[in-house]
Amino acid sequence: MAEKMKGFGEVLVQLIDKLAGKETDLELHFKDLTLEVAGLKAKLNGSVVLDVVYVLERK
């Protein structure tokens, strides 16, 4: 499971990087997402909106 989350995280970072500077919203929807932390499990349904607005600094 940790392997899958690492892959998902890497894909998400690449996607956000491509959207940088375009003032884009990225909306993630999930259903029956199970998170396990320190032996506790939580099942989630919903969505998250990421407002992607950042620019590279000039040097």
PyMOL Python script that loads the backbone (N, CA, C, O; Angstrom):
from pymol import cmd

cmd.read_pdbstr("""\
ATOM      1  N   MET A   1       0.830  -1.202   0.000  1.00  0.00           N
ATOM      2  CA  MET A   1       0.000   0.000   0.000  1.00  0.00           C
ATOM      3  C   MET A   1       0.866   1.255   0.000  1.00  0.00           C
ATOM      4  O   MET A   1       0.567   2.211  -0.715  1.00  0.00           O
ATOM      5  N   ALA A   2       1.928   1.262   0.788  1.00  0.00           N
ATOM      6  CA  ALA A   2       2.820   2.421   0.833  1.00  0.00           C
ATOM      7  C   ALA A   2       3.435   2.666  -0.536  1.00  0.00           C
ATOM      8  O   ALA A   2       3.668   3.810  -0.925  1.00  0.00           O
ATOM      9  N   GLU A   3       3.697   1.583  -1.267  1.00  0.00           N
ATOM     10  CA  GLU A   3       4.262   1.685  -2.616  1.00  0.00           C
ATOM     11  C   GLU A   3       3.287   2.420  -3.546  1.00  0.00           C
ATOM     12  O   GLU A   3       3.702   3.269  -4.335  1.00  0.00           O
ATOM     13  N   LYS A   4       2.005   2.095  -3.452  1.00  0.00           N
ATOM     14  CA  LYS A   4       0.979   2.742  -4.288  1.00  0.00           C
ATOM     15  C   LYS A   4       0.878   4.226  -3.967  1.00  0.00           C
ATOM     16  O   LYS A   4       0.777   5.054  -4.873  1.00  0.00           O
ATOM     17  N   MET A   5       0.903   4.569  -2.672  1.00  0.00           N
ATOM     18  CA  MET A   5       0.790   5.972  -2.277  1.00  0.00           C
ATOM     19  C   MET A   5       2.003   6.772  -2.735  1.00  0.00           C
ATOM     20  O   MET A   5       1.868   7.936  -3.110  1.00  0.00           O
ATOM     21  N   LYS A   6       3.184   6.161  -2.711  1.00  0.00           N
ATOM     22  CA  LYS A   6       4.377   6.848  -3.176  1.00  0.00           C
ATOM     23  C   LYS A   6       4.244   7.157  -4.661  1.00  0.00           C
ATOM     24  O   LYS A   6       4.580   8.257  -5.100  1.00  0.00           O
ATOM     25  N   GLY A   7       3.751   6.186  -5.440  1.00  0.00           N
ATOM     26  CA  GLY A   7       3.545   6.386  -6.869  1.00  0.00           C
ATOM     27  C   GLY A   7       2.507   7.466  -7.137  1.00  0.00           C
ATOM     28  O   GLY A   7       2.685   8.294  -8.031  1.00  0.00           O
ATOM     29  N   PHE A   8       1.421   7.461  -6.366  1.00  0.00           N
ATOM     30  CA  PHE A   8       0.367   8.460  -6.520  1.00  0.00           C
ATOM     31  C   PHE A   8       0.906   9.844  -6.203  1.00  0.00           C
ATOM     32  O   PHE A   8       0.616  10.809  -6.910  1.00  0.00           O
ATOM     33  N   GLY A   9       1.698   9.938  -5.129  1.00  0.00           N
ATOM     34  CA  GLY A   9       2.288  11.218  -4.739  1.00  0.00           C
ATOM     35  C   GLY A   9       3.204  11.777  -5.809  1.00  0.00           C
ATOM     36  O   GLY A   9       3.184  12.977  -6.085  1.00  0.00           O
ATOM     37  N   GLU A  10       4.011  10.908  -6.417  1.00  0.00           N
ATOM     38  CA  GLU A  10       4.920  11.348  -7.473  1.00  0.00           C
ATOM     39  C   GLU A  10       4.151  11.848  -8.689  1.00  0.00           C
ATOM     40  O   GLU A  10       4.520  12.861  -9.284  1.00  0.00           O
ATOM     41  N   VAL A  11       3.090  11.147  -9.059  1.00  0.00           N
ATOM     42  CA  VAL A  11       2.266  11.578 -10.197  1.00  0.00           C
ATOM     43  C   VAL A  11       1.596  12.909  -9.888  1.00  0.00           C
ATOM     44  O   VAL A  11       1.525  13.783 -10.753  1.00  0.00           O
ATOM     45  N   LEU A  12       1.105  13.073  -8.662  1.00  0.00           N
ATOM     46  CA  LEU A  12       0.447  14.317  -8.266  1.00  0.00           C
ATOM     47  C   LEU A  12       1.416  15.495  -8.311  1.00  0.00           C
ATOM     48  O   LEU A  12       1.049  16.575  -8.772  1.00  0.00           O
ATOM     49  N   VAL A  13       2.637  15.304  -7.842  1.00  0.00           N
ATOM     50  CA  VAL A  13       3.649  16.368  -7.876  1.00  0.00           C
ATOM     51  C   VAL A  13       3.966  16.753  -9.319  1.00  0.00           C
ATOM     52  O   VAL A  13       4.098  17.939  -9.621  1.00  0.00           O
ATOM     53  N   GLN A  14       4.091  15.781 -10.208  1.00  0.00           N
ATOM     54  CA  GLN A  14       4.366  16.068 -11.617  1.00  0.00           C
ATOM     55  C   GLN A  14       3.213  16.846 -12.243  1.00  0.00           C
ATOM     56  O   GLN A  14       3.440  17.773 -13.020  1.00  0.00           O
ATOM     57  N   LEU A  15       1.975  16.473 -11.908  1.00  0.00           N
ATOM     58  CA  LEU A  15       0.805  17.170 -12.445  1.00  0.00           C
ATOM     59  C   LEU A  15       0.750  18.607 -11.956  1.00  0.00           C
ATOM     60  O   LEU A  15       0.497  19.518 -12.744  1.00  0.00           O
ATOM     61  N   ILE A  16       0.981  18.824 -10.672  1.00  0.00           N
ATOM     62  CA  ILE A  16       0.974  20.180 -10.116  1.00  0.00           C
ATOM     63  C   ILE A  16       2.080  21.009 -10.752  1.00  0.00           C
ATOM     64  O   ILE A  16       1.882  22.191 -11.032  1.00  0.00           O
ATOM     65  N   ASP A  17       3.238  20.408 -10.984  1.00  0.00           N
ATOM     66  CA  ASP A  17       4.353  21.104 -11.615  1.00  0.00           C
ATOM     67  C   ASP A  17       3.987  21.578 -13.020  1.00  0.00           C
ATOM     68  O   ASP A  17       4.352  22.686 -13.414  1.00  0.00           O
ATOM     69  N   LYS A  18       3.270  20.752 -13.774  1.00  0.00           N
ATOM     70  CA  LYS A  18       2.866  21.128 -15.133  1.00  0.00           C
ATOM     71  C   LYS A  18       1.821  22.246 -15.122  1.00  0.00           C
ATOM     72  O   LYS A  18       1.744  23.031 -16.067  1.00  0.00           O
ATOM     73  N   LEU A  19       1.019  22.320 -14.059  1.00  0.00           N
ATOM     74  CA  LEU A  19      -0.022  23.345 -13.958  1.00  0.00           C
ATOM     75  C   LEU A  19       0.512  24.664 -13.386  1.00  0.00           C
ATOM     76  O   LEU A  19      -0.199  25.668 -13.384  1.00  0.00           O
ATOM     77  N   ALA A  20       1.727  24.667 -12.914  1.00  0.00           N
ATOM     78  CA  ALA A  20       2.303  25.848 -12.268  1.00  0.00           C
ATOM     79  C   ALA A  20       2.257  27.062 -13.179  1.00  0.00           C
ATOM     80  O   ALA A  20       2.592  26.981 -14.360  1.00  0.00           O
ATOM     81  N   GLY A  21       1.842  28.180 -12.619  1.00  0.00           N
ATOM     82  CA  GLY A  21       1.801  29.435 -13.363  1.00  0.00           C
ATOM     83  C   GLY A  21       0.561  29.591 -14.227  1.00  0.00           C
ATOM     84  O   GLY A  21       0.394  30.619 -14.884  1.00  0.00           O
ATOM     85  N   LYS A  22      -0.306  28.597 -14.238  1.00  0.00           N
ATOM     86  CA  LYS A  22      -1.503  28.660 -15.068  1.00  0.00           C
ATOM     87  C   LYS A  22      -2.748  29.021 -14.252  1.00  0.00           C
ATOM     88  O   LYS A  22      -3.848  29.077 -14.801  1.00  0.00           O
ATOM     89  N   GLU A  23      -2.586  29.265 -12.954  1.00  0.00           N
ATOM     90  CA  GLU A  23      -3.701  29.596 -12.064  1.00  0.00           C
ATOM     91  C   GLU A  23      -4.847  28.613 -12.242  1.00  0.00           C
ATOM     92  O   GLU A  23      -5.962  29.006 -12.584  1.00  0.00           O
ATOM     93  N   THR A  24      -4.572  27.349 -12.011  1.00  0.00           N
ATOM     94  CA  THR A  24      -5.516  26.268 -12.242  1.00  0.00           C
ATOM     95  C   THR A  24      -5.969  25.649 -10.931  1.00  0.00           C
ATOM     96  O   THR A  24      -5.199  25.570  -9.974  1.00  0.00           O
ATOM     97  N   ASP A  25      -7.212  25.213 -10.893  1.00  0.00           N
ATOM     98  CA  ASP A  25      -7.711  24.430  -9.767  1.00  0.00           C
ATOM     99  C   ASP A  25      -7.635  22.959 -10.144  1.00  0.00           C
ATOM    100  O   ASP A  25      -8.011  22.573 -11.251  1.00  0.00           O
ATOM    101  N   LEU A  26      -7.153  22.148  -9.230  1.00  0.00           N
ATOM    102  CA  LEU A  26      -7.079  20.714  -9.423  1.00  0.00           C
ATOM    103  C   LEU A  26      -8.026  20.099  -8.408  1.00  0.00           C
ATOM    104  O   LEU A  26      -7.821  20.248  -7.204  1.00  0.00           O
ATOM    105  N   GLU A  27      -9.065  19.407  -8.876  1.00  0.00           N
ATOM    106  CA  GLU A  27     -10.060  18.847  -7.972  1.00  0.00           C
ATOM    107  C   GLU A  27      -9.934  17.331  -7.958  1.00  0.00           C
ATOM    108  O   GLU A  27     -10.015  16.677  -8.997  1.00  0.00           O
ATOM    109  N   LEU A  28      -9.734  16.786  -6.765  1.00  0.00           N
ATOM    110  CA  LEU A  28      -9.598  15.345  -6.581  1.00  0.00           C
ATOM    111  C   LEU A  28     -10.853  14.817  -5.878  1.00  0.00           C
ATOM    112  O   LEU A  28     -11.211  15.293  -4.801  1.00  0.00           O
ATOM    113  N   HIS A  29     -11.516  13.834  -6.489  1.00  0.00           N
ATOM    114  CA  HIS A  29     -12.693  13.213  -5.886  1.00  0.00           C
ATOM    115  C   HIS A  29     -12.313  11.804  -5.435  1.00  0.00           C
ATOM    116  O   HIS A  29     -11.573  11.104  -6.127  1.00  0.00           O
ATOM    117  N   PHE A  30     -12.811  11.400  -4.295  1.00  0.00           N
ATOM    118  CA  PHE A  30     -12.538  10.049  -3.838  1.00  0.00           C
ATOM    119  C   PHE A  30     -13.756   9.462  -3.144  1.00  0.00           C
ATOM    120  O   PHE A  30     -14.544  10.171  -2.519  1.00  0.00           O
ATOM    121  N   LYS A  31     -13.890   8.135  -3.272  1.00  0.00           N
ATOM    122  CA  LYS A  31     -14.999   7.412  -2.662  1.00  0.00           C
ATOM    123  C   LYS A  31     -14.419   6.171  -1.994  1.00  0.00           C
ATOM    124  O   LYS A  31     -13.656   5.424  -2.606  1.00  0.00           O
ATOM    125  N   ASP A  32     -14.780   5.963  -0.762  1.00  0.00           N
ATOM    126  CA  ASP A  32     -14.295   4.819   0.019  1.00  0.00           C
ATOM    127  C   ASP A  32     -12.769   4.761   0.071  1.00  0.00           C
ATOM    128  O   ASP A  32     -12.176   3.691  -0.064  1.00  0.00           O
ATOM    129  N   LEU A  33     -12.144   5.911   0.267  1.00  0.00           N
ATOM    130  CA  LEU A  33     -10.693   5.973   0.427  1.00  0.00           C
ATOM    131  C   LEU A  33     -10.367   5.569   1.861  1.00  0.00           C
ATOM    132  O   LEU A  33     -10.833   6.203   2.808  1.00  0.00           O
ATOM    133  N   THR A  34      -9.577   4.529   2.019  1.00  0.00           N
ATOM    134  CA  THR A  34      -9.218   4.051   3.347  1.00  0.00           C
ATOM    135  C   THR A  34      -7.804   4.505   3.686  1.00  0.00           C
ATOM    136  O   THR A  34      -6.846   4.174   2.987  1.00  0.00           O
ATOM    137  N   LEU A  35      -7.688   5.267   4.767  1.00  0.00           N
ATOM    138  CA  LEU A  35      -6.389   5.710   5.260  1.00  0.00           C
ATOM    139  C   LEU A  35      -6.086   4.957   6.542  1.00  0.00           C
ATOM    140  O   LEU A  35      -6.952   4.797   7.402  1.00  0.00           O
ATOM    141  N   GLU A  36      -4.845   4.495   6.660  1.00  0.00           N
ATOM    142  CA  GLU A  36      -4.434   3.802   7.874  1.00  0.00           C
ATOM    143  C   GLU A  36      -3.190   4.479   8.429  1.00  0.00           C
ATOM    144  O   GLU A  36      -2.158   4.558   7.763  1.00  0.00           O
ATOM    145  N   VAL A  37      -3.305   4.965   9.657  1.00  0.00           N
ATOM    146  CA  VAL A  37      -2.187   5.628  10.320  1.00  0.00           C
ATOM    147  C   VAL A  37      -2.076   5.055  11.731  1.00  0.00           C
ATOM    148  O   VAL A  37      -3.034   5.084  12.503  1.00  0.00           O
ATOM    149  N   ALA A  38      -0.916   4.545  12.048  1.00  0.00           N
ATOM    150  CA  ALA A  38      -0.631   3.996  13.375  1.00  0.00           C
ATOM    151  C   ALA A  38      -1.684   2.973  13.810  1.00  0.00           C
ATOM    152  O   ALA A  38      -2.096   2.949  14.970  1.00  0.00           O
ATOM    153  N   GLY A  39      -2.111   2.135  12.872  1.00  0.00           N
ATOM    154  CA  GLY A  39      -3.067   1.086  13.199  1.00  0.00           C
ATOM    155  C   GLY A  39      -4.520   1.525  13.212  1.00  0.00           C
ATOM    156  O   GLY A  39      -5.404   0.685  13.376  1.00  0.00           O
ATOM    157  N   LEU A  40      -4.794   2.802  13.047  1.00  0.00           N
ATOM    158  CA  LEU A  40      -6.166   3.302  12.995  1.00  0.00           C
ATOM    159  C   LEU A  40      -6.579   3.493  11.545  1.00  0.00           C
ATOM    160  O   LEU A  40      -5.832   4.064  10.751  1.00  0.00           O
ATOM    161  N   LYS A  41      -7.779   3.011  11.196  1.00  0.00           N
ATOM    162  CA  LYS A  41      -8.263   3.139   9.830  1.00  0.00           C
ATOM    163  C   LYS A  41      -9.427   4.123   9.779  1.00  0.00           C
ATOM    164  O   LYS A  41     -10.256   4.181  10.686  1.00  0.00           O
ATOM    165  N   ALA A  42      -9.464   4.886   8.707  1.00  0.00           N
ATOM    166  CA  ALA A  42     -10.575   5.815   8.474  1.00  0.00           C
ATOM    167  C   ALA A  42     -10.979   5.689   7.010  1.00  0.00           C
ATOM    168  O   ALA A  42     -10.123   5.671   6.126  1.00  0.00           O
ATOM    169  N   LYS A  43     -12.286   5.602   6.754  1.00  0.00           N
ATOM    170  CA  LYS A  43     -12.791   5.525   5.386  1.00  0.00           C
ATOM    171  C   LYS A  43     -13.401   6.882   5.044  1.00  0.00           C
ATOM    172  O   LYS A  43     -14.260   7.384   5.769  1.00  0.00           O
ATOM    173  N   LEU A  44     -12.951   7.472   3.935  1.00  0.00           N
ATOM    174  CA  LEU A  44     -13.360   8.829   3.577  1.00  0.00           C
ATOM    175  C   LEU A  44     -14.054   8.873   2.228  1.00  0.00           C
ATOM    176  O   LEU A  44     -13.746   8.085   1.334  1.00  0.00           O
ATOM    177  N   ASN A  45     -14.987   9.796   2.086  1.00  0.00           N
ATOM    178  CA  ASN A  45     -15.636  10.127   0.821  1.00  0.00           C
ATOM    179  C   ASN A  45     -15.620  11.639   0.698  1.00  0.00           C
ATOM    180  O   ASN A  45     -15.841  12.342   1.684  1.00  0.00           O
ATOM    181  N   GLY A  46     -15.363  12.146  -0.491  1.00  0.00           N
ATOM    182  CA  GLY A  46     -15.389  13.595  -0.659  1.00  0.00           C
ATOM    183  C   GLY A  46     -14.500  14.059  -1.777  1.00  0.00           C
ATOM    184  O   GLY A  46     -14.206  13.314  -2.711  1.00  0.00           O
ATOM    185  N   SER A  47     -14.072  15.300  -1.674  1.00  0.00           N
ATOM    186  CA  SER A  47     -13.194  15.869  -2.684  1.00  0.00           C
ATOM    187  C   SER A  47     -12.295  16.918  -2.051  1.00  0.00           C
ATOM    188  O   SER A  47     -12.589  17.469  -0.991  1.00  0.00           O
ATOM    189  N   VAL A  48     -11.189  17.174  -2.739  1.00  0.00           N
ATOM    190  CA  VAL A  48     -10.232  18.183  -2.305  1.00  0.00           C
ATOM    191  C   VAL A  48      -9.929  19.056  -3.513  1.00  0.00           C
ATOM    192  O   VAL A  48      -9.687  18.540  -4.604  1.00  0.00           O
ATOM    193  N   VAL A  49      -9.939  20.367  -3.332  1.00  0.00           N
ATOM    194  CA  VAL A  49      -9.602  21.284  -4.414  1.00  0.00           C
ATOM    195  C   VAL A  49      -8.269  21.941  -4.083  1.00  0.00           C
ATOM    196  O   VAL A  49      -8.113  22.571  -3.038  1.00  0.00           O
ATOM    197  N   LEU A  50      -7.308  21.781  -4.996  1.00  0.00           N
ATOM    198  CA  LEU A  50      -6.007  22.420  -4.843  1.00  0.00           C
ATOM    199  C   LEU A  50      -5.954  23.610  -5.792  1.00  0.00           C
ATOM    200  O   LEU A  50      -6.140  23.445  -6.997  1.00  0.00           O
ATOM    201  N   ASP A  51      -5.708  24.784  -5.275  1.00  0.00           N
ATOM    202  CA  ASP A  51      -5.586  25.991  -6.074  1.00  0.00           C
ATOM    203  C   ASP A  51      -4.112  26.151  -6.418  1.00  0.00           C
ATOM    204  O   ASP A  51      -3.315  26.556  -5.572  1.00  0.00           O
ATOM    205  N   VAL A  52      -3.746  25.833  -7.663  1.00  0.00           N
ATOM    206  CA  VAL A  52      -2.345  25.814  -8.064  1.00  0.00           C
ATOM    207  C   VAL A  52      -1.971  27.164  -8.668  1.00  0.00           C
ATOM    208  O   VAL A  52      -2.295  27.446  -9.821  1.00  0.00           O
ATOM    209  N   VAL A  53      -1.290  27.992  -7.888  1.00  0.00           N
ATOM    210  CA  VAL A  53      -0.815  29.283  -8.372  1.00  0.00           C
ATOM    211  C   VAL A  53       0.555  29.532  -7.767  1.00  0.00           C
ATOM    212  O   VAL A  53       0.653  29.948  -6.612  1.00  0.00           O
ATOM    213  N   TYR A  54       1.597  29.290  -8.513  1.00  0.00           N
ATOM    214  CA  TYR A  54       2.919  29.655  -8.057  1.00  0.00           C
ATOM    215  C   TYR A  54       3.795  29.910  -9.272  1.00  0.00           C
ATOM    216  O   TYR A  54       3.528  29.404 -10.362  1.00  0.00           O
ATOM    217  N   VAL A  55       4.810  30.674  -9.078  1.00  0.00           N
ATOM    218  CA  VAL A  55       5.708  31.040 -10.177  1.00  0.00           C
ATOM    219  C   VAL A  55       7.148  30.789  -9.757  1.00  0.00           C
ATOM    220  O   VAL A  55       7.457  30.733  -8.567  1.00  0.00           O
ATOM    221  N   LEU A  56       8.001  30.642 -10.716  1.00  0.00           N
ATOM    222  CA  LEU A  56       9.422  30.477 -10.436  1.00  0.00           C
ATOM    223  C   LEU A  56      10.036  31.844 -10.134  1.00  0.00           C
ATOM    224  O   LEU A  56       9.685  32.841 -10.764  1.00  0.00           O
ATOM    225  N   GLU A  57      10.951  31.882  -9.169  1.00  0.00           N
ATOM    226  CA  GLU A  57      11.619  33.129  -8.833  1.00  0.00           C
ATOM    227  C   GLU A  57      12.710  33.418  -9.867  1.00  0.00           C
ATOM    228  O   GLU A  57      13.394  32.512 -10.343  1.00  0.00           O
ATOM    229  N   ARG A  58      12.849  34.681 -10.194  1.00  0.00           N
ATOM    230  CA  ARG A  58      13.938  35.095 -11.093  1.00  0.00           C
ATOM    231  C   ARG A  58      15.220  35.200 -10.315  1.00  0.00           C
ATOM    232  O   ARG A  58      15.224  35.634  -9.163  1.00  0.00           O
ATOM    233  N   LYS A  59      16.305  34.806 -10.938  1.00  0.00           N
ATOM    234  CA  LYS A  59      17.608  34.896 -10.261  1.00  0.00           C
ATOM    235  C   LYS A  59      18.437  35.979 -10.884  1.00  0.00           C
ATOM    236  O   LYS A  59      19.568  36.214 -10.458  1.00  0.00           O
TER     237      LYS A  59
END
""", "prot")
cmd.dss("prot")
cmd.show_as("cartoon", "prot")
cmd.util.cbc("prot")
cmd.orient("prot")
